[in-house]
Amino acid sequence: MKRELLDIEKENKNKIYKVSNLAKTQIMIGHTSRNFNDYLKSIEIRNNGKYKRIPHYIISELGEVKELVNPKYTSEFFGDKSIDGKLISVLLENNGWLTHKKQTNRLCDWLGNIYKGEVFEKKWRNKFFWSTYSDKQLNNLNSLLENLFNDFKIERKMVGHNVRVKGVENFKGIVSRSNYSEFFTDLSPAFNFDKIKEII
């Protein structure tokens, strides 16, 4: 896996990312919906290695912060040029929503993998069970946000919840991907927004 991580870093450096003509005004936080290494592997092999919807940062459950794309560049992460140009994207390692596996009566993720971690229960967007975010992730997320605030002069504001917000594309500060559409389930109800508010 170490070799694979080195390969993806090399591949990303060879991709052509453009410096945004727009000021970076928004930080979007989401999650990977799978484990850290599987997510890195998936973006390495997707579209024959030419996948460009890559987040700027990913933070593992253990708190490792990995830069995949320099934040001064525009990634095609969200898939809308008018949004991607002013966006810095941060994903947290997290399995997202969980469901019962009938054969074993155990919880599994959307890929069918049995989930063994802590579970947060709340009905939201037709789902009931959610994997949790770790304290190490949140602590290092705060540190990363602090750096991004200072480096890019992004406003210290946050939507502060995971519900869709009309006109959120014009908001300056921190948003979650689920603020853009009911289709997204990140950040999930398991996320502690109060932890982020400590640095706002």
Secondary structure, 3 states (H helix, E strand, C coil): CHHHHHHHHHHHHHCCCEECCCCCCEEEEEECCECHHHHHHHHHHHHHHCCCCCCCEEECCCCCEEECCCCCEECCCCCCHHHHCCEEEEEECECCEEEEECCCCEEECCCCCECCCCEEEEEECCEEEEECCCHHHHHHHHHHHHHHHHHHCCCCCECCCCCCCCCHHHCCEEEEHHHCCCCCCCCCCCCCHHHHHCCC
